[in-house]
């Protein structure tokens, strides 16, 4: 369900300090409340760069924590899918530590998917690229 504000009232114009403090239990002492406290903090640890221009399509993914043999790149329909899975024996006891990820990127129209290539740079960046189809 969407709630709409009247056009005469913006989100900045709502007197939040009068509306919500009765709904939030007061702790000892003063507290400062703002509507941003209701929004979850988004941490983006992924460093991915996607480019598509006249020269072609390129995706760069930070895979520093993975070995090249831990990575799988495949084309499924209109998407290029990147999977990474690294498993290692714990040094301080029995068991394993596993790190994995799955990413999908839509391949734009006009890209030659048959010429798609991937490689890992010495800096740990997976580079997936494909040229545009020649017309």
N, C-alpha and C positions, 0 to 999 in steps of 0.2 A: 504494500500500500504506500502510495506517495502522499506526502503532506505538502501542500503548497502554501507559501506565505502570501498574504495579500500584496498586490503590486506596490502598495504604498509603504510596505515595511520590509526592509532588508534584514538579513541575518545579523548584520552588525547593529541594527537598531533595536533588537530584542533586549530588554533589561534582564539579562541572564542572572544577575546577582539577586534579583527579586523573585525570579521564577523558580529556579532550581535549588537554592540552598535548603528550603524545607524538605526536599526530597533526599538530600544527602546528609547522612548522619554527621553531626558536628563533632570534631575531635577536640581535645583540650587545646586551648589557645586559639590564636587567629589562623585562618587559612585563606588562601586566595584561590578562588575558583574561576575557571574560564571554560568556554565550550570546547576548547581543544582537548581538555582532559577526557572527554567522551570518545575522542577519536583514537583508534589504536595507532601506535607508532609503527610505521612500516619501515623495516630495515631491508634494503635491497643489497644483498651481498653479491648478486650476480653482476658480472661486468661483461655485457654482451653488446656488440655493435653490429647493426644490420644496415647495409647500404645497397641501393639499386639505382644505377644510372645508365647512361648510354653504353658504357663500357662493359657492364655486367652486374651480377648479383654477388655480394660478399657478406659472409657472416663471420664474425670473430668472437670466439668464446674463450674466456679465461679457464684453462684446465690445468693450472699449475699443480694441483694436488693429485693428478692422474698421470699414469704412464700411457704412452701411445697405444699399447696393447690393451689398455682398460677402456678404450673408446670405440664406439660403433657409430658410424654415420650411414644413414640410408635414406632413400627417397621413397615416400609412400604417398601416392597420388600427387596432390599439389603442395606437399610439405616435405621439408628435409628434417629428419629426426636425428637428434644427437643423444646418445646414451653413454653414460660413464659409470663404471662400477669398479671400485678398488677395495680389496679386502686384504687385511694383513693380520698376522698373529700378534696378540698383545705381548708387549715386552715384559710386563710386570705380572704375568700370571696366565692361566688358561683362558682361552676364548679368542674371538676375532673382533676386529674393528672394521666396520664396513662404511664406506662413503659412496653415495651414488646420486645421480641426477638424470633427468629426462627433460629434453627441450625439443619443441617443435617450432619451425619457422615456415611460414607460407612462402612458397616460391612464386614470385610475380609472373604474370603472363609475359611471354616473349623471351623467357630465359631457356637456354639450351640445357635441359636437365641431363641429357646424355653425356655432356661434357663436364659435368659437375666433378670437382676434385677437392680433396681435403688433405691438409698437412698440419703438423704441429711445429710451431716455431721454437727456437732454442729458449725463448722467454716463457714458454708454456701457454701460448695462444694457439687455439685450434682455428685454422683459417679454412673456410669452405667457400669455394668460388665457382662460378659458372658464367660463361659469356652470354651475351644476348644472341638470339637467333639472327642469322643474316637474312635480310629480306631482299 
